Structures are given as structure tokens and as C-alpha cells.
Amino acid sequence: MEQGRQEARLEGLASERRLLTQQAQLLFGPLPEWVLRKLEGAAQAELESWGERLVLVDTLKAAFEE
């Protein structure tokens, strides 16, 4: 049962990464490699934070850099 929860959590993270990637691409065009690397290694809290910032900023850098 624990393995199933872990797999579901990982699936959720992957889904959130895909959605955030698509949204960023729609807003800013093709994403540079540094953004793709950040998204790939991001934790849930980071993805949520970037998703919120993405709709509030004018540049990709402002959304993904601390």
C-alpha cells in the first residue's frame, strides 16, 4: 500500500511539472535549459510557488529565480 502511495505522489509531481512547463511555454515561448533542469528536480513546494509566481511576473527569470 505504501508503494502505491509513493507511485501516486510521483505521478502527481510529474503531472504538475508537465502543466507548469506547458503554462510557462505558452507565456514565454521555448524554455531555456536552466528552467527545464529546475523543473525536473523540483519538489512539490517549489512547483507550487513557481506556478503562483508565473501568473504574476513579466519574465521567466522572475518566475523561476529566487
C-alpha positions in Angstrom: 0.0 0.0 0.0 2.9 2.4 0.8 4.4 1.7 -2.6 1.1 2.7 -4.2 1.0 6.0 -2.4 4.6 6.7 -3.4 3.8 6.0 -7.0 0.8 8.2 -6.9 2.8 11.0 -5.3 5.5 10.7 -8.1 2.8 10.7 -10.7 1.3 13.8 -9.2 4.6 15.6 -9.3 5.2 14.6 -12.9 1.8 15.9 -13.9 2.4 19.2 -12.1 5.8 19.6 -13.8 4.2 19.0 -17.2 1.4 21.5 -16.5 3.8 24.1 -15.3 6.1 23.5 -18.3 3.2 23.9 -20.7 2.0 27.1 -19.0 5.5 28.7 -19.0 5.9 27.8 -22.7 2.6 29.4 -23.5 3.5 32.6 -21.7 7.2 32.9 -22.7 7.9 30.5 -25.6 10.5 27.8 -25.7 12.1 27.3 -22.3 15.8 27.5 -21.7 17.7 24.5 -20.4 18.2 26.1 -16.9 14.4 26.3 -16.4 13.9 22.7 -17.6 16.6 21.5 -15.2 14.9 23.4 -12.3 11.5 21.9 -13.1 13.0 18.4 -13.4 14.5 18.5 -9.9 11.8 20.5 -8.2 9.9 19.4 -5.1 6.1 19.9 -4.6 6.5 23.2 -2.7 8.8 24.7 -5.4 6.4 23.7 -8.2 3.5 25.4 -6.3 5.5 28.5 -5.7 6.6 28.8 -9.3 3.1 28.2 -10.5 1.8 31.1 -8.4 4.6 33.4 -9.5 4.2 32.5 -13.1 1.0 34.4 -13.4 2.3 37.4 -11.5 5.5 38.2 -13.3 6.6 39.6 -16.7 9.7 37.5 -17.2 10.7 33.8 -17.0 13.7 34.8 -14.8 11.4 36.5 -12.3 9.2 33.4 -12.0 12.0 30.8 -11.5 14.8 32.6 -9.8 14.8 33.1 -6.1 
